[in-house]
């Protein structure tokens, strides 16, 4: 990919109660393109004009356990924002791993800390 893609950014509350359901937000500035386009102006057919680029998988780990997998297609928007909920069962990192259709990986991580 010609342009450098920055790592994803994750937000969650600073202090979370044990067994609380908390919200995770993760934003990833990644382009999404099907690769389809008009190759020949005289033909009304879409063909693979340039290589596609889109997020294929988003893996969510809580501690070292895979807790969720999101599988997306080329229909995903540019620079998506994902929001989902987890239950705070232990103080441990939440790690999000993105893999695009070219096999490139990006990840971000934040620690869940219980409120005292």
Backbone as CSV, one residue per row, in Angstrom:
resi,resn,N_x,N_y,N_z,CA_x,CA_y,CA_z,C_x,C_y,C_z
1,UNK,0.852,-1.167,0.000,0.000,0.000,0.000,0.894,1.225,0.000
2,UNK,0.603,2.195,-0.848,1.453,3.366,-1.034,1.484,4.271,0.195
3,UNK,0.344,4.514,0.812,0.303,5.410,1.959,0.472,4.631,3.264
4,UNK,1.086,5.293,4.233,1.307,4.671,5.544,0.017,4.762,6.354
5,UNK,-0.459,3.633,6.840,-1.683,3.583,7.635,-1.300,3.599,9.104
6,UNK,-1.883,4.529,9.850,-1.592,4.658,11.274,-2.298,3.554,12.059
7,UNK,-1.763,3.215,13.231,-2.413,2.188,14.055,-3.808,2.623,14.505
8,UNK,-4.684,1.671,14.781,-6.030,1.998,15.269,-5.961,2.641,16.656
9,UNK,-7.059,3.346,17.020,-7.161,4.004,18.321,-8.366,3.450,19.061
10,UNK,-8.161,3.109,20.338,-9.224,2.523,21.151,-9.515,3.422,22.345
11,UNK,-10.809,3.483,22.728,-11.239,4.209,23.918,-12.057,3.293,24.800
12,UNK,-11.786,3.370,26.112,-12.661,2.751,27.101,-12.532,3.556,28.389
13,UNK,-13.486,3.357,29.286,-13.488,4.121,30.535,-12.197,3.869,31.303
14,UNK,-11.749,4.910,32.041,-10.507,4.774,32.815,-10.659,3.761,33.943
15,UNK,-11.741,3.849,34.671,-11.979,2.933,35.793,-13.307,2.220,35.578
16,UNK,-13.271,0.920,35.723,-14.437,0.087,35.460,-14.675,-0.776,36.692
17,UNK,-15.933,-0.962,37.052,-16.265,-1.844,38.181,-16.165,-3.297,37.726
18,UNK,-15.772,-4.147,38.668,-15.717,-5.573,38.360,-17.123,-6.062,38.004
19,UNK,-17.224,-6.887,36.982,-18.467,-7.458,36.439,-19.364,-6.434,35.753
20,UNK,-18.883,-5.231,35.551,-19.635,-4.203,34.818,-19.539,-4.487,33.319
21,UNK,-20.615,-4.160,32.608,-20.593,-4.205,31.146,-20.057,-2.847,30.698
22,UNK,-18.959,-2.858,29.940,-18.366,-1.588,29.508,-18.279,-1.539,27.988
23,UNK,-18.246,-0.320,27.478,-18.243,-0.081,26.042,-16.810,0.111,25.548
24,UNK,-16.513,-0.489,24.422,-15.226,-0.338,23.753,-15.498,0.341,22.418
25,UNK,-14.727,1.399,22.133,-14.808,2.061,20.830,-13.430,1.986,20.196
26,UNK,-13.394,1.595,18.942,-12.124,1.543,18.226,-12.316,2.136,16.831
27,UNK,-11.445,3.081,16.508,-11.482,3.749,15.205,-10.203,3.396,14.459
28,UNK,-10.384,3.109,13.178,-9.234,2.741,12.359,-9.299,3.523,11.054
29,UNK,-8.320,4.382,10.839,-8.257,5.169,9.600,-7.628,4.318,8.502
30,UNK,-8.481,3.562,7.840,-8.054,2.632,6.789,-8.977,2.831,5.592
31,UNK,-8.417,3.004,4.402,-9.285,3.160,3.219,-9.973,1.847,2.872
32,UNK,-11.079,1.966,2.188,-11.800,0.789,1.729,-12.156,0.997,0.258
33,UNK,-11.706,0.075,-0.575,-11.963,0.187,-2.003,-12.128,-1.204,-2.586
34,UNK,-13.168,-1.381,-3.361,-13.438,-2.705,-3.951,-12.448,-3.072,-5.038
35,UNK,-11.821,-2.053,-5.643,-10.915,-2.303,-6.757,-11.621,-2.309,-8.093
36,UNK,-12.953,-2.265,-8.059,-13.706,-2.287,-9.313,-13.799,-0.890,-9.906
37,UNK,-13.732,-0.817,-11.220,-13.850,0.465,-11.912,-13.980,0.223,-13.397
38,UNK,-14.204,1.304,-14.103,-14.308,1.228,-15.559,-12.894,1.138,-16.127
39,UNK,-12.581,0.021,-16.767,-11.261,-0.159,-17.360,-11.232,0.455,-18.750
40,UNK,-12.305,0.280,-19.476,-12.399,0.800,-20.838,-13.611,1.726,-20.907
41,UNK,-13.383,2.979,-21.273,-14.474,3.967,-21.328,-15.542,3.586,-22.345
42,UNK,-15.209,2.803,-23.342,-16.158,2.417,-24.387,-17.019,1.222,-23.985
43,UNK,-16.644,0.536,-22.924,-17.412,-0.618,-22.443,-18.095,-0.255,-21.140
44,UNK,-19.307,-0.722,-20.950,-20.044,-0.443,-19.725,-19.919,-1.609,-18.744
45,UNK,-18.718,-2.084,-18.548,-18.472,-3.183,-17.626,-17.487,-2.745,-16.550
46,UNK,-17.765,-3.171,-15.336,-16.817,-2.941,-14.256,-15.861,-4.116,-14.206
47,UNK,-14.606,-3.820,-14.076,-13.572,-4.837,-13.945,-12.655,-4.456,-12.796
48,UNK,-11.761,-5.336,-12.446,-10.784,-5.056,-11.402,-9.790,-4.053,-11.981
49,UNK,-10.010,-2.761,-11.691,-9.179,-1.693,-12.233,-7.862,-1.576,-11.470
50,UNK,-7.949,-1.630,-10.153,-6.766,-1.563,-9.290,-6.975,-2.567,-8.158
51,UNK,-5.929,-2.886,-7.417,-6.107,-3.852,-6.316,-7.091,-3.341,-5.257
52,UNK,-7.848,-4.258,-4.693,-8.783,-3.890,-3.624,-8.000,-3.640,-2.344
53,UNK,-8.636,-2.911,-1.425,-8.066,-2.714,-0.097,-9.216,-2.486,0.876
54,UNK,-9.314,-3.350,1.872,-10.352,-3.201,2.888,-9.996,-4.064,4.085
55,UNK,-10.617,-3.776,5.215,-10.405,-4.552,6.431,-11.147,-5.875,6.291
56,UNK,-10.446,-6.968,6.430,-11.056,-8.295,6.291,-11.518,-8.838,7.646
57,UNK,-10.688,-8.692,8.695,-11.007,-9.235,10.021,-10.672,-8.236,11.114
58,UNK,-11.472,-8.255,12.157,-11.153,-7.553,13.391,-11.281,-8.588,14.505
59,UNK,-10.186,-8.840,15.205,-10.154,-9.831,16.278,-10.082,-9.099,17.612
60,UNK,-10.898,-9.524,18.570,-10.939,-8.899,19.894,-10.467,-9.915,20.923
61,UNK,-9.426,-9.546,21.654,-8.872,-10.389,22.719,-9.071,-9.688,24.056
62,UNK,-9.499,-10.438,25.046,-9.570,-9.942,26.429,-8.631,-10.842,27.203
63,UNK,-7.571,-10.257,27.733,-6.430,-10.988,28.237,-5.846,-11.687,27.005
64,UNK,-5.629,-12.966,27.021,-5.117,-13.653,25.825,-6.199,-14.472,25.132
65,UNK,-7.448,-14.295,25.537,-8.561,-15.082,25.003,-9.268,-14.338,23.879
66,UNK,-9.433,-14.996,22.742,-10.197,-14.430,21.639,-11.670,-14.435,22.047
67,UNK,-12.270,-13.251,22.184,-13.664,-13.165,22.629,-14.623,-12.807,21.503
68,UNK,-14.101,-12.256,20.409,-14.978,-11.917,19.289,-14.162,-11.783,18.013
69,UNK,-14.822,-12.103,16.905,-14.210,-11.935,15.585,-15.251,-11.281,14.681
70,UNK,-14.855,-10.186,14.053,-15.711,-9.504,13.088,-15.109,-9.752,11.712
71,UNK,-15.903,-10.283,10.802,-15.445,-10.514,9.428,-16.202,-9.544,8.540
72,UNK,-15.467,-8.737,7.795,-16.102,-7.713,6.970,-15.800,-7.962,5.492
73,UNK,-16.442,-7.165,4.653,-16.255,-7.291,3.210,-15.820,-5.942,2.644
74,UNK,-15.685,-5.872,1.353,-15.277,-4.630,0.702,-16.348,-3.549,0.811
75,UNK,-17.517,-3.897,1.315,-18.589,-2.913,1.489,-18.399,-2.062,2.744
76,UNK,-17.386,-2.355,3.563,-17.136,-1.581,4.778,-16.726,-0.155,4.406
77,UNK,-17.119,0.799,5.237,-16.819,2.210,4.984,-15.344,2.513,5.205
78,UNK,-14.883,3.595,4.592,-13.553,4.109,4.911,-13.527,4.511,6.379
79,UNK,-12.395,4.342,7.030,-12.156,4.820,8.391,-13.280,4.444,9.359
80,UNK,-13.562,3.166,9.513,-14.711,2.755,10.334,-14.494,2.972,11.833
81,UNK,-15.617,3.137,12.531,-15.653,3.201,13.993,-16.485,2.013,14.456
82,UNK,-15.880,1.137,15.257,-16.564,-0.022,15.805,-16.860,0.240,17.274
83,UNK,-18.053,-0.109,17.719,-18.441,-0.001,19.122,-19.077,-1.322,19.532
84,UNK,-18.618,-1.853,20.663,-19.174,-3.101,21.178,-18.980,-3.121,22.685
85,UNK,-19.590,-4.095,23.354,-19.535,-4.176,24.817,-18.865,-5.467,25.266
86,UNK,-18.192,-5.367,26.413,-17.575,-6.521,27.057,-17.923,-6.496,28.535
87,UNK,-17.810,-7.627,29.184,-18.028,-7.706,30.627,-16.666,-7.756,31.317
88,UNK,-16.480,-6.876,32.298,-15.205,-6.760,33.014,-15.090,-7.863,34.060
89,UNK,-14.559,-8.993,33.678,-14.426,-10.118,34.606,-13.057,-10.158,35.281
90,UNK,-12.085,-9.446,34.715,-10.749,-9.396,35.325,-9.988,-8.177,34.819
91,UNK,-8.978,-7.768,35.585,-8.094,-6.705,35.138,-7.110,-7.318,34.157
92,UNK,-7.222,-6.910,32.921,-6.397,-7.480,31.856,-6.490,-6.569,30.638
93,UNK,-5.571,-6.709,29.699,-5.651,-5.874,28.498,-6.739,-6.344,27.532
94,UNK,-7.324,-5.369,26.841,-8.196,-5.632,25.698,-7.358,-5.289,24.479
95,UNK,-7.209,-6.251,23.586,-6.396,-6.038,22.391,-7.264,-6.238,21.159
96,UNK,-7.158,-5.304,20.227,-7.881,-5.384,18.956,-6.848,-5.539,17.844
97,UNK,-7.050,-6.531,16.984,-6.159,-6.777,15.855,-6.973,-6.657,14.571
98,UNK,-6.501,-5.819,13.660,-7.115,-5.672,12.338,-6.220,-6.348,11.308
99,UNK,-6.845,-7.070,10.376,-6.121,-7.694,9.272,-6.849,-7.308,7.990
100,UNK,-6.112,-6.734,7.032,-6.775,-6.342,5.786,-6.700,-7.465,4.760
101,UNK,-7.275,-7.227,3.595,-7.351,-8.267,2.566,-5.991,-8.587,1.950
102,UNK,-4.979,-7.784,2.240,-3.616,-8.061,1.767,-2.797,-8.827,2.812
103,UNK,-3.403,-9.059,4.002,-2.725,-9.785,5.059,-1.942,-8.904,6.021
104,UNK,-1.979,-7.585,5.829,-1.280,-6.683,6.746,-2.045,-6.594,8.064
105,UNK,-1.295,-6.417,9.177,-1.869,-6.404,10.536,-1.579,-5.084,11.238
106,UNK,-2.553,-4.647,12.018,-2.404,-3.506,12.909,-3.081,-3.875,14.211
107,UNK,-2.577,-3.351,15.335,-3.229,-3.655,16.600,-3.125,-2.489,17.566
108,UNK,-4.030,-2.526,18.533,-4.045,-1.560,19.622,-4.466,-2.301,20.883
109,UNK,-4.085,-1.750,22.037,-4.378,-2.413,23.292,-4.555,-1.382,24.404
110,UNK,-5.470,-1.671,25.333,-5.676,-0.854,26.541,-5.948,-1.800,27.693
111,UNK,-5.502,-1.391,28.885,-5.720,-2.200,30.077,-7.040,-1.865,30.752
112,UNK,-7.757,-2.895,31.180,-8.953,-2.726,32.000,-8.475,-2.640,33.440
113,UNK,-8.801,-1.529,34.097,-8.432,-1.325,35.512,-9.714,-1.184,36.316
114,UNK,-9.821,-1.907,37.414,-11.013,-1.833,38.251,-10.964,-0.592,39.137
115,UNK,-12.134,0.014,39.301,-12.300,1.164,40.173,-12.212,0.694,41.616
116,UNK,-11.499,1.455,42.438,-11.366,1.060,43.854,-12.284,1.856,44.750
